[in-house]
Amino acid sequence: MGYMLVFAPCFGCKHLFYSNPHRVPAYQGQPICRDCITLFNAKRRATGLSELTVHADAYDAVNEAEG
């Protein structure tokens, strides 16, 4: 049994980070890192928009059987 992570650049800051490809928040197919989604959701909240959902395991490894 193994585990899988995706290593990709963040839509917002362009830094590379690891994520669960099935759970990470994304915009137009581009994953968003934990720091950027925190800032993005704060801005949405401040303007009265609903926050994007961040799953608890969005930045954890996923069992390869689920992938």
Secondary structure, DSSP 4 states (H G I P E B T S, - for coil): --EE-EEEE-TTT--EEEE-TTTS-EETTEE--HHHHHHHHHHHHHTTPPPPP--TTTTS-EETTT-
